[in-house]
């Protein structure tokens, strides 16, 4: 582990979500979740409670216009950091295309891999390959205290 108590707890908890089935707006380990539900579930395990309820949102990546709800929520509750300072336990928020809202999130687990959930897949670990790296819209660390 990396020596940061919160980050280590985040990585450990994140790994327990692997193979949870995908379910839009779900956030129950082993039952069903999406990417936001994964992040909220890990938050709940590490800090207790939820930072806020996300409210309804479309599953469609192609949804354009409107506010950056995911990025704004991440900035309210997490500690934003430079992309070059990413470390295991950090949340990455992704934007599929430059003109679209950021609508996906994953948690870096180390060794160039991250855990996320997306439609058609259970929660899984993926390589943070160039096609994912170029879509990062923000990087955030879990706060030490809430």
VENHUSUL-V915993 format. One record per residue. RES is the residue in one letter. OMEGA is omega in radians with two decimals (NA if undefined). BURIAL is + if it has 16 or more other C-alpha atoms within 10 Angstrom, else -. Layout:
res = {RES,RES}
omega = {OMEGA,OMEGA}
burial = {BURIAL,BURIAL}
This chain:
res = {X,X,X,X,X,X,X,X,X,X,X,X,X,X,X,X,X,X,X,X,X,X,X,X,X,X,X,X,X,X,X,X,X,X,X,X,X,X,X,X,X,X,X,X,X,X,X,X,X,X,X,X,X,X,X,X,X,X,X,X,X,X,X,X,X,X,X,X,X,X,X,X,X,X,X,X,X,X,X,X,X,X,X,X,X,X,X,X,X,X,X,X,X,X,X,X,X,X,X,X,X,X,X,X,X,X,X,X,X,X,X,X,X,X,X,X,X,X,X,X,X,X,X,X,X,X,X,X,X,X,X,X,X,X,X,X,X,X,X,X,X,X,X,X,X,X}
omega = {-2.99,3.08,3.08,-3.03,-3.12,-3.13,3.11,3.11,3.12,-3.13,-3.14,3.13,-3.13,-3.11,3.13,3.12,-3.12,3.13,2.99,-3.13,3.08,3.01,-3.13,-3.13,3.06,3.08,3.14,-3.14,3.11,-3.10,3.12,3.10,2.94,-3.07,3.13,3.08,3.07,-3.12,3.13,3.12,3.09,3.08,-3.10,-3.13,-3.07,-3.04,-3.05,3.13,3.10,3.11,3.06,3.05,-3.04,-3.05,-3.10,3.09,-3.12,3.09,-3.00,3.08,-3.04,3.13,-3.10,3.10,3.13,-3.08,3.10,-3.03,-3.10,3.11,3.13,3.10,3.12,3.14,3.11,-2.94,-3.12,3.13,-3.12,-3.13,3.13,3.14,-3.13,-3.13,3.14,3.12,3.09,-3.10,3.13,3.05,3.05,3.09,-3.03,3.04,-3.06,3.10,-3.07,-3.08,-3.12,3.09,3.00,-3.03,-3.11,3.13,3.07,-3.11,3.13,-3.13,3.12,3.12,3.09,-3.12,3.08,-3.13,3.13,3.08,3.04,-3.02,-3.14,-3.13,2.96,3.04,-3.07,3.06,3.12,3.03,3.09,-3.08,-3.12,-3.14,3.02,-3.11,-3.10,3.13,-3.14,3.13,3.13,3.11,-3.03,3.05,3.00,3.11,3.09,-3.11,3.05,NA}
burial = {-,-,-,-,-,+,+,+,+,+,+,+,+,+,+,-,+,+,+,+,+,+,+,+,+,+,+,+,+,-,-,+,+,+,+,+,+,+,+,+,+,+,+,-,-,+,+,-,-,-,+,-,-,-,-,-,-,-,-,-,-,-,-,-,-,-,-,-,-,+,+,-,-,+,-,-,-,+,-,+,-,-,-,-,-,+,+,+,+,+,+,+,+,+,+,+,-,-,-,-,+,+,+,+,+,+,+,+,+,+,-,-,-,+,+,+,+,+,-,-,-,+,+,+,+,+,-,+,-,-,-,-,-,-,+,+,+,+,+,+,+,+,-,-,-,-}
